Amino acid sequence: MQPSIFKSYDIRALSPGEIEISDAERIGRTLGAIYKPKRVIVGHDMRTTSQELEEALIEGLRSQGADIVRIGLCSTPMFYFAMTEARESVDLGVMVTASHNPSEYNGFKMMLGNGLPIGQGSGMEDIRDMACSEMPIPHAAQTGSVTDDEHVLEHYIEKMWQLSGLAGDFSDLRIAVDAGNGMNGHTLPKLLGRLHGAHIEKLYWDLDGRFPNHEANPVKTETLDALRAVMKKHQCHVGFAFDGDGDRIGVVDEEGTPIPGDMLGALLSQEILRDHPQATILYDLRSSSSLPELITSLGGTAKMCRVGHAHIKKQLIEENAAFASELSMHFYFGDLRGSEATDLVLLLVLKFMQREGKPLSQLWKPLKKYAHSGEINFKVADTQATIERIQEHFVSKAKDIITIDGVRMNFEGWWFSVRASNTEPLLRLNLEAKTVEEMEAHKKELTDLIY
């Protein structure tokens, strides 16, 4: 087993190839040996290797005496929900998935019973070191049991509708929803079955781990082409697209424009602060300054956070925040102990549109006050050396320097963030200025410096 498969937030690599069945069994044994869980929730997505990896993982966990609750096919939000609901009686959870990665990948997301994910700095290094060592991991005296829970989906859907508060007649609503052949094809029929009277255009709801139509990754705007074409044909009010495991959501307005993740976070923050006045809301350090300004103007407390679900969930729980948003279209809810819930995002967007009675473009575009570059990726020989060179170049001009994740430097009228990717060998740049012209000028300056 290669140490490189152990990432900041999960275990993820080519499978078969870098993650084999024997590796899954070894990872199960390792988790059992380190955490000594009595009860473990296990689920899997629709990838072609997921079931066989799950079976091997379960055997490894059972060999350490763990009793398994198998929830079967699930999206990542469903898995987190199952963990949250069972937190008093479960010690560990593992989902077999490679998130939004292409079809040839697979892996494991892991969570402790207290709701905190296992990641870099919170257990991943220990798992990596034991799993990759030559050390034998002996069996426990007694093999654990396996039981099936077939009710997670119905409980999850009920919770999403309860938290959204959405109600009424939807006869005039026209929406398009692209599941990308991913796990939301499992949740959407029951979720949207309650939108009585709505006209719903369905794209790729059948589960297919080969992703035959397009990559299930709404952050890449080219994956939204089919959705936008259907929306235009049927004059839809809004379109939604999900990634492979269902923990990221893209939203397209009636004009066919994808809403940036931070602007969607700003729209959702308004809805959250209606139900949780003066709440703390987290936003990742790549987000537009428009987002914290809006939160503050509505009486909330805006706090910056690191990128990545392991870091965000920990801070959300510690600070008792009501909501957190990421530029990468992950959204986290305090009512679900920090779990992502894209199905809830869909319902809250519809609720916001229903109450305001305006086209979606008129609801989010006024929130965008500045010119944001979006995330730009660079391949560099040494990300840390590049970040240090950039910081040294700008340090005399900066008003404020934030180093919780790479470096973010604030100036009069603009800011930039550079950080090493947690999942790929890339340097990621985000910047924002008051005008497009200023943003482009600063982008060129930074690009030249990076190269």
KOLMAR-790913 format. One record per residue (C-alpha): residue in three letters; x, y, z. Coordinates in steps of 0.1 Angstrom, whole numbers, plus 5000, padded with zeros to 4 digits. Layout:
N
{pt Ala {X Y Z}}
...
END
This chain:
451
{pt Met {5000 5000 5000}}
{pt Gln {5014 5034 4990}}
{pt Pro {5014 5062 5016}}
{pt Ser {5003 5086 4989}}
{pt Ile {4967 5073 4989}}
{pt Phe {4962 5088 5023}}
{pt Lys {4950 5124 5016}}
{pt Ser {4942 5154 5038}}
{pt Tyr {4905 5145 5041}}
{pt Asp {4902 5109 5030}}
{pt Ile {4918 5079 5014}}
{pt Arg {4915 5081 4976}}
{pt Ala {4933 5067 4946}}
{pt Leu {4930 5046 4914}}
{pt Ser {4910 5014 4921}}
{pt Pro {4919 4988 4910}}
{pt Gly {4956 4998 4909}}
{pt Glu {4965 5018 4939}}
{pt Ile {4936 5005 4961}}
{pt Glu {4930 4968 4959}}
{pt Ile {4906 4945 4978}}
{pt Ser {4935 4934 5001}}
{pt Asp {4942 4971 5009}}
{pt Ala {4905 4977 5019}}
{pt Glu {4907 4947 5043}}
{pt Arg {4940 4960 5058}}
{pt Ile {4925 4995 5062}}
{pt Gly {4895 4979 5080}}
{pt Arg {4918 4960 5104}}
{pt Thr {4939 4992 5110}}
{pt Leu {4908 5012 5119}}
{pt Gly {4897 4985 5143}}
{pt Ala {4931 4983 5159}}
{pt Ile {4935 5020 5163}}
{pt Tyr {4900 5031 5174}}
{pt Lys {4887 4998 5189}}
{pt Pro {4852 5006 5178}}
{pt Lys {4823 4985 5192}}
{pt Arg {4798 4997 5165}}
{pt Val {4806 5010 5130}}
{pt Ile {4783 5024 5103}}
{pt Val {4794 5014 5067}}
{pt Gly {4780 5026 5034}}
{pt His {4790 5029 4998}}
{pt Asp {4784 5048 4966}}
{pt Met {4776 5034 4931}}
{pt Arg {4812 5031 4917}}
{pt Thr {4819 4998 4900}}
{pt Thr {4844 4987 4927}}
{pt Ser {4826 5001 4958}}
{pt Gln {4807 4969 4968}}
{pt Glu {4838 4946 4967}}
{pt Leu {4859 4972 4986}}
{pt Glu {4831 4975 5012}}
{pt Glu {4830 4938 5017}}
{pt Ala {4867 4936 5023}}
{pt Leu {4866 4967 5046}}
{pt Ile {4839 4951 5067}}
{pt Glu {4858 4919 5070}}
{pt Gly {4888 4938 5083}}
{pt Leu {4867 4957 5108}}
{pt Arg {4849 4925 5120}}
{pt Ser {4883 4908 5125}}
{pt Gln {4889 4934 5152}}
{pt Gly {4856 4926 5169}}
{pt Ala {4836 4955 5156}}
{pt Asp {4799 4951 5150}}
{pt Ile {4788 4966 5116}}
{pt Val {4757 4985 5107}}
{pt Arg {4755 4984 5069}}
{pt Ile {4734 5011 5054}}
{pt Gly {4741 5001 5017}}
{pt Leu {4739 5026 4988}}
{pt Cys {4741 5062 5002}}
{pt Ser {4752 5097 4993}}
{pt Thr {4778 5113 5015}}
{pt Pro {4751 5135 5031}}
{pt Met {4731 5104 5038}}
{pt Phe {4761 5087 5054}}
{pt Tyr {4768 5118 5076}}
{pt Phe {4731 5119 5085}}
{pt Ala {4732 5083 5096}}
{pt Met {4763 5090 5118}}
{pt Thr {4747 5121 5133}}
{pt Glu {4714 5103 5141}}
{pt Ala {4733 5073 5157}}
{pt Arg {4760 5093 5175}}
{pt Glu {4751 5081 5210}}
{pt Ser {4755 5045 5199}}
{pt Val {4782 5044 5172}}
{pt Asp {4820 5048 5175}}
{pt Leu {4831 5051 5138}}
{pt Gly {4818 5054 5103}}
{pt Val {4833 5046 5069}}
{pt Met {4819 5053 5034}}
{pt Val {4834 5038 5003}}
{pt Thr {4836 5066 4978}}
{pt Ala {4859 5088 4957}}
{pt Ser {4837 5118 4959}}
{pt His {4838 5138 4926}}
{pt Asn {4868 5120 4912}}
{pt Pro {4865 5102 4878}}
{pt Ser {4852 5067 4875}}
{pt Glu {4886 5049 4878}}
{pt Tyr {4891 5062 4914}}
{pt Asn {4877 5050 4947}}
{pt Gly {4885 5054 4984}}
{pt Phe {4872 5059 5020}}
{pt Lys {4857 5087 5040}}
{pt Met {4860 5082 5077}}
{pt Met {4842 5098 5107}}
{pt Leu {4844 5094 5144}}
{pt Gly {4812 5089 5165}}
{pt Asn {4815 5124 5178}}
{pt Gly {4808 5138 5143}}
{pt Leu {4844 5148 5135}}
{pt Pro {4859 5135 5103}}
{pt Ile {4893 5117 5103}}
{pt Gly {4918 5137 5083}}
{pt Gln {4952 5152 5084}}
{pt Gly {4961 5161 5119}}
{pt Ser {4931 5142 5133}}
{pt Gly {4942 5105 5129}}
{pt Met {4950 5101 5092}}
{pt Glu {4988 5099 5098}}
{pt Asp {4983 5071 5124}}
{pt Ile {4961 5051 5100}}
{pt Arg {4986 5056 5071}}
{pt Asp {5016 5045 5092}}
{pt Met {5000 5014 5105}}
{pt Ala {4983 5004 5072}}
{pt Cys {5015 5008 5052}}
{pt Ser {5038 4991 5077}}
{pt Glu {5049 4954 5076}}
{pt Met {5034 4950 5111}}
{pt Pro {5009 4921 5113}}
{pt Ile {4975 4931 5129}}
{pt Pro {4962 4902 5149}}
{pt His {4925 4892 5150}}
{pt Ala {4904 4900 5180}}
{pt Ala {4892 4871 5202}}
{pt Gln {4857 4875 5187}}
{pt Thr {4845 4884 5152}}
{pt Gly {4820 4912 5150}}
{pt Ser {4785 4909 5135}}
{pt Val {4768 4926 5105}}
{pt Thr {4733 4940 5105}}
{pt Asp {4715 4960 5078}}
{pt Asp {4696 4993 5083}}
{pt Glu {4673 4999 5053}}
{pt His {4655 5030 5067}}
{pt Val {4682 5057 5064}}
{pt Leu {4670 5071 5032}}
{pt Glu {4634 5077 5043}}
{pt His {4646 5092 5076}}
{pt Tyr {4671 5114 5058}}
{pt Ile {4644 5128 5033}}
{pt Glu {4620 5135 5062}}
{pt Lys {4648 5155 5080}}
{pt Met {4656 5175 5049}}
{pt Trp {4620 5186 5045}}
{pt Gln {4616 5193 5082}}
{pt Leu {4647 5215 5083}}
{pt Ser {4638 5234 5051}}
{pt Gly {4603 5244 5062}}
{pt Leu {4593 5244 5025}}
{pt Ala {4556 5240 5018}}
{pt Gly {4529 5250 4994}}
{pt Asp {4518 5243 4958}}
{pt Phe {4545 5241 4932}}
{pt Ser {4524 5239 4900}}
{pt Asp {4541 5270 4885}}
{pt Leu {4576 5257 4892}}
{pt Arg {4599 5244 4864}}
{pt Ile {4633 5230 4875}}
{pt Ala {4660 5208 4859}}
{pt Val {4681 5185 4880}}
{pt Asp {4712 5167 4869}}
{pt Ala {4724 5139 4891}}
{pt Gly {4754 5131 4869}}
{pt Asn {4747 5093 4873}}
{pt Gly {4759 5098 4909}}
{pt Met {4743 5091 4943}}
{pt Asn {4717 5118 4941}}
{pt Gly {4699 5096 4917}}
{pt His {4692 5076 4948}}
{pt Thr {4678 5105 4969}}
{pt Leu {4661 5127 4943}}
{pt Pro {4631 5106 4935}}
{pt Lys {4619 5106 4972}}
{pt Leu {4631 5142 4979}}
{pt Leu {4614 5158 4949}}
{pt Gly {4584 5135 4950}}
{pt Arg {4570 5160 4976}}
{pt Leu {4572 5190 4952}}
{pt His {4536 5184 4942}}
{pt Gly {4527 5198 4908}}
{pt Ala {4562 5209 4899}}
{pt His {4575 5203 4864}}
{pt Ile {4609 5185 4869}}
{pt Glu {4633 5178 4840}}
{pt Lys {4655 5148 4850}}
{pt Leu {4690 5144 4837}}
{pt Tyr {4711 5113 4844}}
{pt Trp {4693 5100 4875}}
{pt Asp {4703 5064 4869}}
{pt Leu {4732 5052 4890}}
{pt Asp {4762 5044 4869}}
{pt Gly {4797 5045 4884}}
{pt Arg {4813 5048 4849}}
{pt Phe {4798 5083 4846}}
{pt Pro {4790 5078 4809}}
{pt Asn {4775 5112 4802}}
{pt His {4799 5137 4819}}
{pt Glu {4821 5140 4849}}
{pt Ala {4800 5145 4880}}
{pt Asn {4817 5177 4892}}
{pt Pro {4796 5209 4891}}
{pt Val {4826 5230 4899}}
{pt Lys {4837 5225 4863}}
{pt Thr {4813 5246 4844}}
{pt Glu {4816 5225 4812}}
{pt Thr {4798 5197 4831}}
{pt Leu {4767 5220 4833}}
{pt Asp {4762 5223 4795}}
{pt Ala {4735 5196 4793}}
{pt Leu {4717 5211 4822}}
{pt Arg {4717 5246 4808}}
{pt Ala {4705 5233 4774}}
{pt Val {4675 5215 4790}}
{pt Met {4668 5246 4811}}
{pt Lys {4667 5268 4780}}
{pt Lys {4645 5244 4761}}
{pt His {4619 5241 4789}}
{pt Gln {4623 5277 4803}}
{pt Cys {4632 5264 4838}}
{pt His {4634 5288 4867}}
{pt Val {4664 5271 4882}}
{pt Gly {4688 5241 4876}}
{pt Phe {4707 5219 4901}}
{pt Ala {4737 5196 4895}}
{pt Phe {4754 5172 4919}}
{pt Asp {4788 5156 4921}}
{pt Gly {4793 5118 4923}}
{pt Asp {4788 5113 4960}}
{pt Gly {4763 5141 4964}}
{pt Asp {4782 5164 4988}}
{pt Arg {4786 5193 4963}}
{pt Ile {4759 5211 4944}}
{pt Gly {4759 5235 4915}}
{pt Val {4730 5259 4910}}
{pt Val {4722 5276 4876}}
{pt Asp {4698 5306 4874}}
{pt Glu {4671 5311 4848}}
{pt Glu {4695 5329 4825}}
{pt Gly {4718 5299 4824}}
{pt Thr {4745 5314 4847}}
{pt Pro {4761 5292 4873}}
{pt Ile {4761 5308 4907}}
{pt Pro {4796 5309 4923}}
{pt Gly {4799 5290 4955}}
{pt Asp {4805 5320 4977}}
{pt Met {4774 5338 4962}}
{pt Leu {4753 5307 4968}}
{pt Gly {4767 5308 5004}}
{pt Ala {4756 5344 5007}}
{pt Leu {4721 5336 4994}}
{pt Leu {4718 5306 5018}}
{pt Ser {4732 5327 5047}}
{pt Gln {4701 5350 5045}}
{pt Glu {4679 5319 5049}}
{pt Ile {4699 5306 5078}}
{pt Leu {4699 5339 5097}}
{pt Arg {4661 5340 5094}}
{pt Asp {4659 5308 5115}}
{pt His {4691 5315 5136}}
{pt Pro {4693 5353 5142}}
{pt Gln {4728 5366 5152}}
{pt Ala {4743 5332 5145}}
{pt Thr {4779 5326 5137}}
{pt Ile {4785 5316 5100}}
{pt Leu {4819 5304 5086}}
{pt Tyr {4832 5311 5052}}
{pt Asp {4864 5298 5036}}
{pt Leu {4893 5321 5030}}
{pt Arg {4889 5320 4992}}
{pt Ser {4854 5336 4994}}
{pt Ser {4845 5370 4982}}
{pt Ser {4844 5398 5008}}
{pt Ser {4808 5403 4998}}
{pt Leu {4799 5372 5019}}
{pt Pro {4812 5383 5053}}
{pt Glu {4799 5418 5047}}
{pt Leu {4764 5405 5040}}
{pt Ile {4765 5382 5071}}
{pt Thr {4775 5411 5093}}
{pt Ser {4749 5434 5078}}
{pt Leu {4722 5409 5087}}
{pt Gly {4733 5407 5124}}
{pt Gly {4753 5375 5121}}
{pt Thr {4789 5369 5130}}
{pt Ala {4812 5360 5101}}
{pt Lys {4843 5340 5107}}
{pt Met {4870 5329 5082}}
{pt Cys {4880 5293 5081}}
{pt Arg {4904 5269 5064}}
{pt Val {4895 5250 5032}}
{pt Gly {4884 5214 5036}}
{pt His {4856 5196 5053}}
{pt Ala {4878 5181 5081}}
{pt His {4889 5216 5092}}
{pt Ile {4855 5233 5087}}
{pt Lys {4834 5208 5106}}
{pt Lys {4858 5209 5135}}
{pt Gln {4856 5247 5137}}
{pt Leu {4819 5247 5132}}
{pt Ile {4813 5223 5161}}
{pt Glu {4838 5242 5184}}
{pt Glu {4822 5276 5177}}
{pt Asn {4786 5263 5176}}
{pt Ala {4782 5279 5142}}
{pt Ala {4749 5276 5123}}
{pt Phe {4763 5273 5088}}
{pt Ala {4795 5272 5068}}
{pt Ser {4801 5276 5031}}
{pt Glu {4830 5268 5008}}
{pt Leu {4838 5283 4974}}
{pt Ser {4839 5247 4961}}
{pt Met {4802 5243 4967}}
{pt His {4803 5224 5000}}
{pt Phe {4777 5237 5025}}
{pt Tyr {4776 5226 5061}}
{pt Phe {4747 5229 5086}}
{pt Gly {4749 5233 5124}}
{pt Asp {4715 5216 5127}}
{pt Leu {4732 5185 5113}}
{pt Arg {4763 5188 5135}}
{pt Gly {4783 5203 5106}}
{pt Ser {4773 5178 5080}}
{pt Glu {4769 5187 5043}}
{pt Ala {4734 5183 5029}}
{pt Thr {4730 5193 4993}}
{pt Asp {4694 5181 4992}}
{pt Leu {4687 5207 5019}}
{pt Val {4705 5233 4998}}
{pt Leu {4682 5226 4969}}
{pt Leu {4651 5229 4991}}
{pt Leu {4663 5262 5007}}
{pt Val {4670 5277 4973}}
{pt Leu {4635 5269 4963}}
{pt Lys {4621 5283 4995}}
{pt Phe {4641 5316 4991}}
{pt Met {4627 5319 4955}}
{pt Gln {4592 5311 4967}}
{pt Arg {4592 5338 4994}}
{pt Glu {4609 5365 4973}}
{pt Gly {4589 5359 4942}}
{pt Lys {4617 5371 4919}}
{pt Pro {4638 5354 4892}}
{pt Leu {4669 5338 4908}}
{pt Ser {4693 5360 4888}}
{pt Gln {4678 5390 4906}}
{pt Leu {4683 5374 4940}}
{pt Trp {4720 5366 4938}}
{pt Lys {4736 5390 4913}}
{pt Pro {4731 5421 4936}}
{pt Leu {4751 5402 4962}}
{pt Lys {4782 5402 4940}}
{pt Lys {4799 5435 4947}}
{pt Tyr {4835 5428 4936}}
{pt Ala {4854 5412 4908}}
{pt His {4866 5377 4919}}
{pt Ser {4890 5357 4898}}
{pt Gly {4877 5322 4907}}
{pt Glu {4902 5296 4916}}
{pt Ile {4932 5293 4893}}
{pt Asn {4955 5263 4894}}
{pt Phe {4993 5263 4887}}
{pt Lys {5017 5233 4885}}
{pt Val {5049 5244 4902}}
{pt Ala {5080 5225 4913}}
{pt Asp {5077 5235 4950}}
{pt Thr {5045 5250 4963}}
{pt Gln {5058 5260 4997}}
{pt Ala {5088 5278 4981}}
{pt Thr {5065 5296 4957}}
{pt Ile {5042 5307 4985}}
{pt Glu {5072 5321 5005}}
{pt Arg {5085 5340 4974}}
{pt Ile {5051 5356 4969}}
{pt Gln {5047 5365 5005}}
{pt Glu {5081 5381 5006}}
{pt His {5073 5401 4974}}
{pt Phe {5041 5416 4988}}
{pt Val {5048 5418 5026}}
{pt Ser {5057 5455 5027}}
{pt Lys {5025 5465 5010}}
{pt Ala {5000 5442 5029}}
{pt Lys {4975 5456 5054}}
{pt Asp {4969 5421 5068}}
{pt Ile {4984 5386 5065}}
{pt Ile {4965 5355 5073}}
{pt Thr {4984 5321 5074}}
{pt Ile {4958 5296 5085}}
{pt Asp {4960 5279 5051}}
{pt Gly {4988 5290 5028}}
{pt Val {4988 5327 5028}}
{pt Arg {4961 5353 5023}}
{pt Met {4972 5389 5020}}
{pt Asn {4948 5419 5022}}
{pt Phe {4956 5453 5007}}
{pt Glu {4937 5485 5001}}
{pt Gly {4909 5476 4977}}
{pt Trp {4920 5440 4969}}
{pt Trp {4933 5407 4983}}
{pt Phe {4947 5374 4972}}
{pt Ser {4951 5338 4986}}
{pt Val {4977 5312 4975}}
{pt Arg {4977 5277 4990}}
{pt Ala {4988 5242 4982}}
{pt Ser {4960 5219 4971}}
{pt Asn {4951 5193 4997}}
{pt Thr {4942 5168 4970}}
{pt Glu {4964 5175 4940}}
{pt Pro {5000 5186 4933}}
{pt Leu {4989 5222 4925}}
{pt Leu {4992 5257 4938}}
{pt Arg {4958 5274 4940}}
{pt Leu {4953 5312 4935}}
{pt Asn {4922 5333 4943}}
{pt Leu {4920 5370 4943}}
{pt Glu {4895 5398 4943}}
{pt Ala {4895 5435 4936}}
{pt Lys {4869 5463 4932}}
{pt Thr {4868 5462 4894}}
{pt Val {4875 5437 4867}}
{pt Glu {4904 5458 4854}}
{pt Glu {4921 5459 4888}}
{pt Met {4916 5422 4893}}
{pt Glu {4930 5413 4859}}
{pt Ala {4961 5435 4866}}
{pt His {4968 5419 4899}}
{pt Lys {4962 5384 4884}}
{pt Lys {4988 5391 4858}}
{pt Glu {5013 5403 4884}}
{pt Leu {5008 5372 4905}}
{pt Thr {5009 5348 4876}}
{pt Asp {5042 5363 4864}}
{pt Leu {5056 5360 4899}}
{pt Ile {5044 5323 4902}}
{pt Tyr {5060 5313 4869}}
END
